[in-house]
Amino acid sequence: MGAPLPFTFPRIIGSLGAMQHSLPLAVILLSPLALSAQQHAVPYTPGMVITASTRIAPGSYLAPSEDAPAMTIRGSEVTVDLRGVELVGSADRLHPDAFSGTAIAIDGGRGVTVRGGSIRGYKVGILARGTRGLTLWEIDLSHNWKTRLHSGIEKESLIDWMSFHQNENDEWLEKGAAIYLVDVTGGEVRGTTVRQGMNGLLMVRTDSMTVWNNDFSYNSALGIGMYRSSHNILMHNRVDYNVRGYSHGFYNRGQDSAGILMYEQCMDNVVAYNSVTHSGDGLFIWAGQSTMDSGEGGVNGNLFYGNDFSHAPTNGIENTFSSNLFVGNRIEENWHGVWGGYSWQTVFLGNRFKDNDEAITIEHGQQIRIVGNAFDGDTTAIRIWQNPTEPADWGYPQHRDTRSHDYVILGNRFLGNQVALQATDSREVRIAGNTFAEVDTLTRTKGDTSGWSFTPSTTGRPAPTPVPGEYRVARLPGGIDAMIPRGERRGRKTIIVDEWGPYDWESPKLWPVGRSDAAPQRLRVLGPAGRWRLVGLEGVASLSAEEGQVGDTLTIVPTGGRENDWRVELEYTGAQPFTTPFGESVPANQPWRFGWERFVPQINWHLEFFPRKSALFEPGMYRDPVATMDTTRLDLSWYRPPDPAIPQSMVRTRARGTLTLPPGRYLIRAIYDDNAWVMIDGSVLIEDVTLGESRAKEAEFMATGTHQIEVTHWQEEGWYELRLDIERLP
């Protein structure tokens, strides 16, 4: 491969050989739970405290957690066998945003083991603090708490954006988790399943854990999140489709969801043989606020080997303000294969990049080694640069060298790229031993390129150079093949996010082809193999078919005048059992109903915009608007107003219209930044005077015909968002 790397990662590389022999005996041979089946089973009792090894009698237990966890485990060398047990925090499957409480709390101790069982309907499934030697084995923690999402098919809402910036005081607990570990040292999480929640496994100041053979997929925020957690092994896990903020063909923002998140000083972890695909970011690394302020530390010294970081709406890998080693990974069809802002002493060795918009993108990077990689069909293979100025409120550039310099690009294969290397104001770049085929432009440079060395390279299509043995990681004995099988469904077009998160393709579903407000409307029948038939429709003039099979596309023509008020209901029958997104089990050949409804009451809104000094009521505040607007849909968002007469900040909006509805019960929802009031016929339904970021508030009301509706909105500064939705209630 040419010249050796000028720096290495001895703490990781030197430990790889010994790593396979230092795992707990339970990982390699058998679990200490082998004797638990002989124990006498005891029934579950609400709020029970367990201090000695116990087997809970199989059964489904409604175990809400209000003032205390449903179960607490204390002591050392305690094994709790939950095989055949289901703990249910809430019987209401359809409102996961209302789940609360903790199912199992593990309070300190040493040598604590929990095996088996199903835990659903809680905000936190398992919460462990200060435990040494913790084993969680073969537990199903699917269908726990998650928020309702408010982004639509054509347009996202900022209310759905996540923020993991603070967790010194367990702020992450407010975001829910199937498993939340705090100050845990040693042990394993093995064979667990976490689907259709918000966060899978969150690790806080948790070290020396082995997390393997798990399935943390189809969650709406994180598969695995780590905060100040080091010396852990994450291997052979399925961490796919942890995503929000994506609508194929409309927007691809990710909203800070991720398959794996490493935040704030996570050091010397080994992450290998995991499938981390179709997530907001595949891998999201951020050094943390302490590094941003001081320039010290980072998420450093981690090894990522043999993983699949493909099909992310944003970045397959984000590696910011940190120094890490990426070896032999698959990084395909992302916006950025790697976003490496302010990376330093980072190595990309033997990875395969394919069909990314930009394969490796690094701003303000230093001492970067890009060696022996394949770049196949990426629009721009490598892009490096530095900005002329940096944010004045960042401490990092005040303490660190942040120039873009010292790159080695050696022994790579470039095939079918528009640009192989694009560089702006980047110095000391050595390019040698690479091969180029069907590349339009080898280099595109601008600004300072002093210290460049470009050795003539060859053409052709050689295979990438194999990864040297000293950089390889052995598979764990008994480790599963977590990768998506060849020929199975993959690609960003398979990401579908509805109001409850990513669709898992396990159950039948109707989803628009293109816009959701098109007329005629085309809907795809998604899901497992099976047949469907029409069982109900309303407000529809014609339907292209009344029966068929999964994979069909239906064309619906609404009745004249009902383009925004119609529904269609189908019945599915399949030869295989399936589980719905809310955790209901449906046997094979049992009919199951599903459908699509469009209900968007039309209101002719008249909007007026007024510059104001405060959110408080002021005499004459509705005189002399500076701008007006008419629309049939109150759904506004911007950083800069569409009309220059509308103030950028300190602006009040008043929207008024007439609403006509059939008699019945309805829900009205306002989404806004900063605050809003909603009135119907002069009665206040929603009032929120608290300044803050985008949020939603709801109220129910009865309609009896025609009503006057008025919405008042105050925007102090920054992002402007104002949206009103009305839903028909059963």
C-alpha positions, -999 to +999 in steps of 0.1 A: +000+000+000+030+023-002+044+043+027+032+033+062+009+056+081+028+083+101+007+077+132-013+048+146-039+040+172-019+018+196-045+017+224-070+001+200-048-019+176-027-033+204-058-046+222-076-063+193-058-096+196-064-099+234-100-086+231-114-119+219-101-137+251-112-112+277-149-113+272-172-126+300-175-164+300-212-159+293-203-144+259-183-174+247-197-204+265-230-202+284-249-178+306-251-181+344-288-182+338-286-219+329-296-228+365-325-203+368-350-225+351-348-248+381-359-221+405-395-219+418-414-193+399-432-165+418-460-143+404-453-107+396-466-082+422-468-044+415-437-025+425-419-056+437-383-053+449-360-082+441-328-088+462-321-125+454-322-146+422-358-150+412-379-165+384-411-146+376-441-169+367-449-166+330-478-144+321-489-110+309-490-084+337-505-049+335-479-031+355-482+007+353-453+027+367-465+058+385-446+068+416-421+039+415-407+014+389-428-016+382-399-037+394-367-028+413-336-051+415-310-045+442-280-065+454-252-086+440-251-119+421-289-115+414-305-132+384-340-124+374-355-147+348-384-132+329-388-158+301-425-160+292-432-128+311-448-096+296-447-064+316-472-038+302-470-002+313-501+009+294-529-011+277-534+018+252-512+008+223-523+036+200-509+065+220-472+058+226-465+094+233-486+090+265-465+061+279-448+069+312-427+054+340-400+028+342-405-009+340-373-022+357-349-002+378-315-018+386-301-001+417-263-005+419-251-040+428-227-064+411-232-094+388-269-085+380-285-105+352-319-100+336-330-126+310-359-128+287-394-113+288-412-086+269-414-050+282-437-025+264-458+006+271-432+025+293-412+056+288-381+037+300-379+000+298-348-008+319-329+018+339-296+007+356-274+029+377-240+022+392-240-016+384-208-035+379-211-066+357-246-062+342-260-087+318-292-080+298-300-110+277-328-119+251-352-092+262-378-077+238-382-040+246-401-030+215-431-006+214-422+017+242-425+055+244-420+078+214-433+112+203-457+118+176-440+134+146-454+165+129-434+166+096-455+158+065-447+143+032-440+175+014-427+196+042-410+191+076-416+208+109-387+219+131-407+206+161-393+171+153-356+180+155-337+162+182-310+177+205-286+156+224-263+184+234-268+182+272-268+152+294-247+160+325-280+158+345-297+129+326-315+153+302-316+123+278-340+105+301-367+130+289-362+115+254-371+080+266-352+048+261-357+011+260-325+006+280-308+035+299-274+027+316-257+052+339-223+046+355-224+009+346-191-009+343-186-043+326-211-069+313-231-074+282-263-066+263-270-095+241-298-108+219-322-079+228-348-065+204-358-029+204-381-017+176-408+009+171-397+031+201-378+064+201-344+054+215-330+019+218-299+017+241-285+048+258-252+045+276-241+073+300-206+071+316-208+034+309-176+015+302-163-019+292-197-033+281-201-058+252-231-050+231-237-077+205-263-097+185-290-072+192-316-056+170-320-018+176-340-010+144-369+011+133-368+036+161-376+073+156-344+088+171-314+066+181-305+030+178-276+033+202-265+065+220-233+069+240-223+098+263-189+099+280-188+061+275-155+043+267-138+010+262-170-007+250-174-033+222-204-029+198-205-059+174-229-079+152-258-056+159-287-046+135-291-009+139-311+000+108-338+025+100-334+048+130-347+079+113-369+109+112-369+140+090-369+122+057-394+122+028-381+106-004-380+132-031-390+161-009-365+166+020-336+147+036-327+164+069-325+135+093-333+159+122-303+146+142-316+110+143-288+083+140-281+047+141-252+051+165-245+084+184-212+090+202-213+123+221-190+141+245-157+122+252-164+086+242-130+070+239-114+037+227-146+019+217-146-009+191-175-009+167-175-038+142-197-059+119-228-038+126-255-029+100-262+008+106-282+017+075-311+039+065-307+062+096-306+100+098-269+097+102-255+062+102-228+071+128-230+105+145-198+116+163-196+149+181-168+159+205-191+177+229-194+211+245-163+207+267-142+202+236-159+231+218-151+254+247-116+243+256-102+226+225-093+196+246-104+160+242-130+147+217-146+114+207-112+099+200-094+066+195-124+046+184-121+019+158-150+013+133-144-019+113-165-038+088-198-019+094-224-008+068-231+029+071-252+032+040-284+050+028-284+079+053-304+109+044-276+130+056-242+115+066-232+078+066-205+089+091-203+123+109-169+126+126-166+161+140-138+176+162-125+141+168-097+116+158-108+080+149-100+051+126-124+038+099-115+005+083-132-017+058-167-002+061-194+000+034-206+036+029-231+038+001-258+062-012-256+089+014-257+127+010-222+127+025-205+094+030-183+111+056-188+146+070-155+152+090-156+188+101-125+196+121-113+160+121-077+155+130-054+125+129-082+104+113-076+074+091-099+061+063-084+027+053-099+002+029-135+015+029-158+012+000-177+044-009-203+041-036-230+065-051-226+092-025-231+128-034-198+135-017-179+105-003-155+122+021-161+159+030-138+175+055-136+212+065-107+224+087-091+190+089-055+182+098-033+150+094-059+130+076-049+097+059-071+084+031-056+051+021-066+021+000-103+031-004-126+025-033-147+055-046-173+041-071-198+064-087-196+091-060-203+126-076-173+141-057-150+116-041-130+138-017-137+175-009-115+194+016-115+231+025-112+257+052-134+288+056-120+323+057-135+330+091-148+308+120-175+314+145-164+339+171-182+322+199-163+289+194-135+283+219-121+254+198-104+275+171-089+297+197-070+268+212-063+245+182-048+245+148-078+245+125-061+250+092-068+226+064-035+208+059-015+176+059-035+151+039-022+118+025-043+104-003-026+071-012-035+039-031-072+046-036-094+036-066-115+063-082-141+050-107-169+069-124-166+101-104-173+136-117-145+150-094-119+129-077-106+157-054-119+192-048-099+214-025-100+250-013-072+266+007-058+233+017-020+229+020+005+200+022-016+174+003+002+143-009-015+123-037+002+092-049-004+056-061-041+061-069-059+047-099-085+066-119-110+053-144-139+072-160-132+103-138-142+136-154-119+158-133-090+146-112-085+177-092-103+210-088-085+235-066-089+270-054-069+292-031-037+282-013-024+248-025+012+252-013+031+220-004+011+198-028+026+166-042+008+148-070+026+117-083+014+105-117-012+077-112-024+048-133-057+041-150-077+009-150-099-009-126-078-028-101-094-042-069-089-022-037-059-032-017-068-056+011-067-042+046-035-052+065-039-078+091-029-056+120-060-034+113-085-062+112-110-073+140-120-109+145-157-118+147-170-128+181-177-165+185-214-169+180-218-134+165-246-131+140-243-118+104-261-085+110-259-073+074-289-069+051-288-100+029-279-096-007-310-088-028-331-077+001-348-043+003-324-014+007-319+022-005-332+056+006-363+051-014-373+024+011-374+049+040-409+059+048-416+080+079-451+086+091-464+103+122-451+076+145-417+071+129-401+047+104-423+022+087-409-014+091-425-031+061-439-058+085-476-049+080-498-036+052-498+001+045-511+026+019-487+054+010-488+082-016-468+081-048-456+117-048-476+144-032-502+137-006-525+164-019-526+153-055-559+147-072-563+121-086-543+105-058-520+075-064-514+052-034-490+022-032-500-009-013-469-017+009-461-046+032-455-084+033-468-106+005-506-110+005-538-099-011-562-070-005-598-061-013-618-030-010-642-029+021-651+008+023-648+042+007-663+076+011-660+108-010-645+088-039-659+089-074-637+061-088-610+036-078-587+019-103-592-016-087-612-032-060-588-061-052-553-071-059-520-079-042-493-061-022-472-040-045-501-026-065-506+011-071-542+024-068-555+056-084-583+074-065-604+101-080-623+120-053-658+131-057-661+167-070-658+191-042-644+165-018-607+166-029-597+172+007-623+150+024-623+113+014-612+079+026-606+044+013-604+012+035-589-021+024-587-055+039-554-075+038-549-113+041-515-129+041-500-163+046-476-152+073-483-137+108-472-101+113-469-074+140-484-040+135-464-008+143-482-007+176-472-042+186-504-061+179-498-097+167-519-107+137-521-145+129-516-158+094-546-157+071-565-134+095-580-104+077-566-070+087-580-036+078-560-006+068-565+025+047-559+061+039-578+092+047-575+128+036-592+153+057-580+189+054-608+214+060-605+243+036-603+277+053-598+309+033-573+326+056-566+363+056-533+371+074-520+404+086-485+411+099-477+438+125-443+449+139-445+448+177-421+454+206-432+425+228-455+395+230-478+413+254-510+430+244-506+466+233-533+491+225-538+495+188-517+464+181-539+454+151-538+487+133-518+494+101-504+460+091-472+461+071-481+431+050-510+408+042-514+374+028-542+351+017-540+313+018-561+282+020-536+264+043-522+279+074-487+263+072-459+288+072-423+285+080-392+304+071-358+318+082-363+348+060-398+362+053-412+356+018-423+392+017-396+418+025-422+439+042-427+413+069-402+419+098-375+394+103-382+394+141-405+410+166-436+404+145-472+395+153-494+376+129-532+375+129-549+350+108-587+349+104-611+327+085-644+309+084-645+272+092-674+249+081-676+214+094-702+186+097-715+182+133-691+162+154-659+161+176-627+175+163-591+181+174-573+213+166-535+214+168-513+245+166-476+242+158-457+274+164-425+293+173-426+313+196-462+314+209-498+314+198-534+318+207-563+300+189-599+311+192-631+297+177-662+320+179-643+342+204-636+313+228-599+306+235-590+269+228-552+272+228-531+298+247-494+297+251-474+328+260-441+310+268-413+319+244-394+290+230-386+267+200-412+250+178-438+230+198-474+218+195-505+222+216-539+206+210-575+210+221-608+193+213-639+211+202-674+204+190-685+217+156-721+224+146-716+240+112-700+274+104-675+290+129-652+320+129-616+310+137-588+333+146-551+325+152-527+350+167-489+343+166-459+360+180-424+356+166-395+371+186-365+361+165-350+333+144-371+305+129-407+314+121-433+286+122-471+287+123-493+258+114-528+247+122-542+212+117-577+199+123-585+162+127-618+145+129-623+124+161-642+091+163 
